[in-house]
Amino acid sequence: MAVEHQLVPAEPGGPRVGAFFDVDNTIIRGASAFHLAVGLYRRGFFRKRDILEFAVHQLRYRTFGENKAQIDELRSRALAIMTGHSVAEVTAVAEDVYDEVLCLRIYPGTQALLDAHVAAGHEVWLVTATPVEIGELLARRLGVTGALGTVAEHADGYYTGRLVGDMLHGTAKAAAVRQIAERHDIDLEHSYAYGDSTNDVPILSEVGHPCAINPDRRLRHHAAEVGWPVREFRGGHRRATANRHAVNVAGLAGLAWALGIVVRIIRRSLRNRLR
């Protein structure tokens, strides 16, 4: 059951207040980078086999929650795919993907919470492991202060296939929040943070008002232990044990289906080569 907490408006002359939001499964249903990958695939950026691998990851993420090793591997693969493409064309695709898909996958409850923080005079930052281009696009479209994300290196306007610094994940998110707070004179004790997985515990622990949104099983358990409020915006999704089992079964079926497609493609490719 969701535990509500009241927002305290920023007062003139008082401490500056920040609100820090994770993106995937906190603001956007599912993995935002997956939807960008689909958009890029439709425009010929990579192969059908690549998008199937992204789809398998998306199914696992939606069903079982976040797994850092798998996310690291997926993003490394995505970086390799992006090598040689221009920042301008990827940004243009991201704009289209927002209009076609992402805007429809924003949780209304989180949208209302973002708007409430803006109305309260808080600085609102998106802090995400997804590419910073997506984070900045979402921040612009949602009308919030800004975004921090994983930065893919580019030279002369083209991606090199390398990262600038570390992927913004886990403790790296917390370090980024501290840097923003210092740069903008934000009082973290009076600030808020929101996330959906145990990998968001570091940023949730940085502020005086943490809150779990649509938490996975481990974060829900941790929130109950430490007394953090929980907000559930998935329309009853996984609230009851029966529903939770149904979702897991559906996810497993979908995962098996996607894996079956990958196996068939590989077999067909091998048969063609042997011929």
C-alpha positions in Angstrom: 0.0 0.0 0.0 1.4 3.4 -0.9 2.6 5.7 1.9 2.0 9.4 1.1 4.3 12.2 2.1 3.7 15.9 1.8 5.9 18.2 -0.3 7.3 21.2 1.5 7.3 24.3 -0.8 10.6 26.1 -1.1 10.6 29.4 0.8 12.3 32.6 -0.3 15.6 32.8 1.6 15.3 29.3 2.8 17.3 26.2 1.8 17.2 25.3 -1.9 15.4 22.0 -2.4 16.0 19.3 -5.0 14.0 16.4 -6.3 16.0 13.6 -8.0 14.1 11.1 -10.2 15.4 7.8 -11.7 13.8 7.3 -15.2 13.3 3.7 -16.1 10.3 2.2 -14.4 10.1 5.3 -12.2 9.0 7.8 -14.8 8.9 5.7 -18.0 7.3 2.2 -18.0 10.1 -0.2 -19.0 13.5 0.7 -20.3 13.7 4.0 -22.3 16.9 2.9 -24.0 15.0 -0.1 -25.5 12.4 2.2 -27.1 15.3 4.3 -28.6 16.8 1.1 -29.8 13.6 0.1 -31.6 13.5 3.6 -33.2 17.0 3.3 -34.4 16.4 -0.2 -35.7 13.5 1.0 -37.8 15.8 3.6 -39.3 18.4 1.0 -40.3 20.9 1.5 -37.5 21.4 -2.2 -36.7 20.2 -5.7 -37.4 17.1 -7.6 -36.4 19.2 -9.9 -34.2 20.3 -6.9 -32.2 16.8 -5.7 -31.6 15.7 -9.2 -30.5 18.5 -9.1 -27.9 17.3 -5.7 -26.7 13.7 -7.2 -26.6 14.9 -10.1 -24.4 16.5 -7.7 -22.0 13.3 -5.6 -21.9 11.3 -8.6 -21.0 13.7 -9.7 -18.3 13.8 -6.2 -16.9 10.0 -5.8 -16.8 9.6 -9.3 -15.2 12.5 -9.6 -12.8 13.8 -6.1 -12.3 17.2 -4.6 -12.9 20.4 -6.6 -13.1 23.5 -4.5 -13.3 25.7 -7.0 -15.1 23.1 -7.5 -17.8 22.6 -3.7 -18.2 26.3 -3.1 -18.4 26.6 -5.7 -21.1 23.6 -4.3 -23.0 24.9 -0.7 -22.9 28.4 -1.8 -24.0 26.8 -3.5 -27.0 24.7 -0.4 -27.7 27.8 1.8 -27.6 29.5 -0.4 -30.2 26.4 -0.2 -32.4 26.4 3.7 -32.1 30.0 4.0 -33.2 30.3 6.3 -36.3 26.8 7.6 -36.1 26.3 11.4 -35.6 24.9 12.9 -32.4 22.5 15.0 -34.5 20.8 12.0 -36.1 20.5 10.1 -32.9 19.0 13.1 -31.1 16.5 13.6 -33.9 15.5 9.9 -33.6 15.1 10.3 -29.9 12.8 13.2 -30.4 10.6 11.1 -32.7 10.7 8.2 -30.2 9.4 10.5 -27.5 6.5 11.7 -29.6 5.7 8.2 -30.9 6.2 6.0 -27.8 7.8 7.5 -24.6 5.1 10.2 -24.0 2.5 7.4 -23.9 4.6 5.4 -21.3 4.9 8.0 -18.7 3.2 7.0 -15.4 0.5 9.7 -14.7 1.2 9.4 -11.0 4.9 10.2 -11.5 4.0 13.0 -13.9 1.8 14.6 -11.2 4.6 14.2 -8.7 7.1 15.9 -11.0 4.6 18.8 -11.6 4.0 19.1 -7.9 7.8 19.5 -7.2 8.0 22.1 -10.0 5.0 24.0 -8.5 6.7 23.8 -5.1 9.7 25.7 -6.4 12.0 22.7 -6.2 14.9 22.0 -8.6 13.9 18.7 -10.4 16.7 16.6 -11.8 16.5 13.3 -13.7 19.3 11.0 -12.7 19.6 7.9 -15.0 21.9 5.3 -16.3 20.3 5.7 -19.7 22.1 7.9 -22.3 22.2 11.5 -21.3 20.6 12.4 -24.7 17.4 10.6 -23.5 17.6 12.1 -20.1 18.0 15.7 -21.4 15.1 15.2 -23.9 12.8 13.9 -21.1 13.8 16.9 -18.9 13.0 19.3 -21.7 9.7 17.7 -22.5 8.6 17.3 -18.9 9.6 20.9 -18.0 12.1 20.1 -15.2 15.4 21.6 -14.3 17.8 19.2 -16.1 19.2 15.6 -16.4 22.2 13.6 -15.6 22.9 10.4 -17.6 25.5 8.1 -19.0 27.7 10.1 -21.5 28.8 8.4 -24.7 32.0 10.0 -26.1 31.8 11.8 -29.4 34.4 13.5 -31.5 33.5 16.0 -34.3 29.8 15.2 -33.7 30.2 11.4 -34.1 30.1 8.7 -31.5 33.4 6.9 -30.8 32.0 3.8 -29.0 33.5 4.8 -25.6 32.1 6.3 -22.4 33.1 9.5 -20.8 33.7 8.5 -17.2 31.6 5.7 -15.7 28.1 4.6 -16.5 25.7 6.6 -14.2 24.5 3.7 -12.1 24.3 2.9 -8.3 26.9 4.8 -6.3 27.8 6.8 -9.4 24.3 8.3 -9.3 24.8 9.3 -5.6 28.1 11.0 -6.4 26.4 12.9 -9.3 23.6 14.0 -6.9 26.2 15.3 -4.4 28.0 17.2 -7.2 24.7 18.8 -8.4 23.8 19.7 -4.8 27.1 21.4 -4.2 27.1 23.2 -7.6 23.5 24.5 -7.1 23.6 25.0 -3.3 20.9 22.4 -2.8 20.2 21.2 0.8 20.1 17.4 0.5 18.5 17.0 4.0 15.5 18.9 2.7 15.5 17.2 -0.7 13.6 14.3 -2.3 14.7 11.3 -4.3 12.7 8.6 -6.2 13.7 5.2 -7.6 12.4 1.8 -8.4 15.2 -0.7 -7.7 17.9 -1.5 -5.1 20.4 0.1 -7.5 18.7 3.4 -6.5 19.3 2.9 -2.8 22.5 5.1 -3.0 20.6 8.2 -4.3 17.6 7.5 -2.0 20.0 7.4 0.9 21.5 10.9 0.0 18.3 12.8 0.8 16.1 13.6 3.7 12.9 12.5 1.9 13.5 9.2 -0.1 10.6 7.4 -1.7 10.3 4.1 -3.6 8.2 4.3 -6.8 7.0 1.1 -8.4 9.7 -0.8 -6.4 11.0 -4.2 -7.3 10.8 -6.9 -4.6 14.2 -6.1 -3.1 13.7 -2.3 -2.9 10.2 -2.9 -1.5 11.7 -5.1 1.3 14.4 -2.5 2.0 11.9 0.4 2.1 9.8 -1.5 4.6 12.9 -2.2 6.8 14.1 1.4 6.9 10.7 3.1 6.9 10.8 4.7 3.4 7.4 5.6 1.9 6.3 3.7 -1.2 4.2 4.9 -4.1 2.7 2.4 -6.6 1.7 3.9 -10.0 1.3 0.7 -12.0 -2.5 0.6 -11.7 -2.6 -2.4 -9.3 0.3 -4.1 -11.2 1.9 -6.7 -8.8 -0.1 -5.4 -5.8 -1.7 -8.8 -5.1 0.1 -12.1 -5.0 -2.0 -13.6 -7.7 -1.3 -10.6 -10.0 2.4 -10.9 -9.3 2.5 -14.5 -10.3 0.5 -13.8 -13.4 3.0 -11.1 -14.5 5.9 -13.4 -13.8 4.3 -16.3 -15.8 3.5 -13.9 -18.7 7.1 -12.5 -18.6 8.6 -16.0 -18.7 6.4 -16.9 -21.6 7.4 -13.8 -23.5 11.0 -14.4 -22.7 10.8 -17.9 -24.0 9.1 -16.7 -27.2 11.8 -14.1 -27.8 14.5 -16.6 -27.1 12.9 -19.0 -29.5 12.9 -16.4 -32.3 16.6 -15.7 -31.7 17.4 -19.5 -31.8 15.4 -19.9 -35.0 17.2 -17.0 -36.7 20.6 -18.4 -35.7 19.7 -21.9 -36.9 18.4 -20.5 -40.2 21.6 -18.5 -40.6 23.8 -21.5 -40.0 21.8 -23.7 -42.5 22.1 -21.0 -45.2 25.9 -20.9 -44.6 26.2 -24.7 -44.8 24.3 -24.7 -48.1 
